[in-house]
Amino acid sequence: MKLWFVLGTFFLGTAVLGIILPVLPTTPLVLVAAGCFAKSSPKTYNWLLESEQFGPLIKNWEANRCIPLKIKRLAMTMIVLFGGSSVIFFVSVIWAKVAALALLAYGGWYVWQIPSCVE
């Protein structure tokens, strides 16, 4: 039980970082955190469900197993603009550029593979 709570806290913290860091896909991390909290802490899980930021996303995922297309587009835009510009302007070593671009590409592919909700 405590392991699920620790994992949920880790994934939620990483998701919050993903709001500002383009390499981290926020939506899947929030969903994983919610799953961990559902197994370990009903109080924390309910807190997430009631939050204005994450609640609608989790409820929609549980009901339909999809995310809104506008969220996908926003995620892809952030990955390309912020991730791409970070690699171009702040990474000077070629192997690190390739690794960062590979991570960005994987993150983009992963987000795009999640089914889109009909809006």
C-alpha positions as CSV (number, residue, x, y, z in Angstrom):
1,M,0.0,0.0,0.0
2,K,2.7,2.5,0.9
3,L,4.6,1.7,-2.2
4,W,1.6,2.7,-4.4
5,F,1.3,6.0,-2.5
6,V,5.0,6.7,-2.9
7,L,4.7,5.9,-6.6
8,G,1.6,8.0,-6.9
9,T,3.4,10.9,-5.3
10,F,6.4,10.5,-7.6
11,F,4.2,10.4,-10.7
12,L,2.1,13.3,-9.7
13,G,5.2,15.4,-8.9
14,T,6.7,14.4,-12.3
15,A,3.4,15.3,-14.0
16,V,3.5,18.8,-12.3
17,L,7.0,19.2,-13.7
18,G,5.7,18.1,-17.1
19,I,3.5,21.2,-17.1
20,I,6.7,23.3,-17.7
21,L,9.1,20.7,-19.1
22,P,8.2,19.5,-22.6
23,V,10.0,16.1,-22.3
24,L,7.5,14.9,-19.6
25,P,4.0,14.1,-20.8
26,T,1.8,15.4,-18.1
27,T,-1.5,13.7,-19.0
28,P,-0.2,10.0,-18.9
29,L,1.7,10.7,-15.6
30,V,-1.4,12.2,-14.0
31,L,-3.4,9.1,-15.0
32,V,-0.7,6.8,-13.6
33,A,-0.6,8.8,-10.4
34,A,-4.4,8.5,-10.1
35,G,-4.2,4.7,-10.5
36,C,-1.6,4.5,-7.8
37,F,-3.6,6.6,-5.4
38,A,-6.8,4.6,-6.2
39,K,-5.0,1.6,-4.8
40,S,-3.4,3.2,-1.8
41,S,-5.2,6.3,-0.6
42,P,-8.9,7.0,-1.4
43,K,-8.5,10.4,0.3
44,T,-5.7,11.5,-2.1
45,Y,-7.5,9.9,-5.1
46,N,-10.7,11.8,-4.3
47,W,-8.6,15.0,-3.9
48,L,-7.3,14.5,-7.4
49,L,-10.8,13.8,-8.8
50,E,-12.1,17.0,-7.2
51,S,-9.2,19.2,-8.4
52,E,-10.0,21.6,-11.2
53,Q,-6.8,21.0,-12.9
54,F,-6.7,17.2,-13.1
55,G,-10.2,16.0,-12.1
56,P,-12.0,16.3,-15.5
57,L,-9.1,14.6,-17.2
58,I,-9.1,11.6,-14.8
59,K,-12.9,11.3,-14.9
60,N,-12.9,11.5,-18.7
61,W,-10.2,8.8,-18.9
62,E,-12.1,6.5,-16.5
63,A,-15.3,6.9,-18.4
64,N,-14.0,6.9,-22.0
65,R,-10.4,5.9,-22.1
66,C,-9.5,8.9,-24.2
67,I,-8.1,12.5,-24.0
68,P,-9.4,15.6,-25.7
69,L,-7.9,16.3,-29.1
70,K,-7.1,19.9,-28.0
71,I,-5.0,18.5,-25.2
72,K,-3.1,16.3,-27.6
73,R,-2.5,19.3,-29.9
74,L,-1.3,21.4,-27.0
75,A,1.0,18.7,-25.8
76,M,2.5,18.2,-29.3
77,T,2.9,22.0,-29.7
78,M,4.8,22.2,-26.4
79,I,7.0,19.3,-27.3
80,V,7.9,20.7,-30.7
81,L,8.3,24.4,-29.6
82,F,9.8,24.2,-26.2
83,G,11.5,20.8,-26.5
84,G,12.9,21.6,-30.0
85,S,14.1,25.0,-29.0
86,S,15.7,23.7,-25.9
87,V,17.6,21.1,-27.9
88,I,18.7,23.6,-30.5
89,F,19.8,26.4,-28.2
90,F,20.9,24.7,-25.0
91,V,22.3,21.3,-25.9
92,S,25.7,21.5,-27.4
93,V,26.9,17.9,-27.5
94,I,25.7,16.0,-30.5
95,W,25.0,12.7,-28.7
96,A,22.9,14.6,-26.1
97,K,21.0,16.4,-28.9
98,V,20.2,13.0,-30.6
99,A,19.2,11.5,-27.2
100,A,17.0,14.5,-26.4
101,L,15.3,14.5,-29.8
102,A,14.7,10.8,-29.5
103,L,13.0,11.3,-26.1
104,L,10.9,14.2,-27.6
105,A,9.9,12.0,-30.5
106,Y,9.0,9.1,-28.3
107,G,7.0,11.4,-26.0
108,G,5.1,12.9,-29.0
109,W,4.4,9.4,-30.5
110,Y,3.2,8.2,-27.1
111,V,0.8,11.1,-26.6
112,W,-0.5,10.8,-30.2
113,Q,-1.2,7.1,-29.7
114,I,-3.7,7.8,-26.9
115,P,-7.3,7.7,-28.4
116,S,-8.9,11.1,-28.9
117,C,-12.3,12.0,-27.4
118,V,-15.0,13.2,-29.6
119,E,-15.5,16.8,-28.6
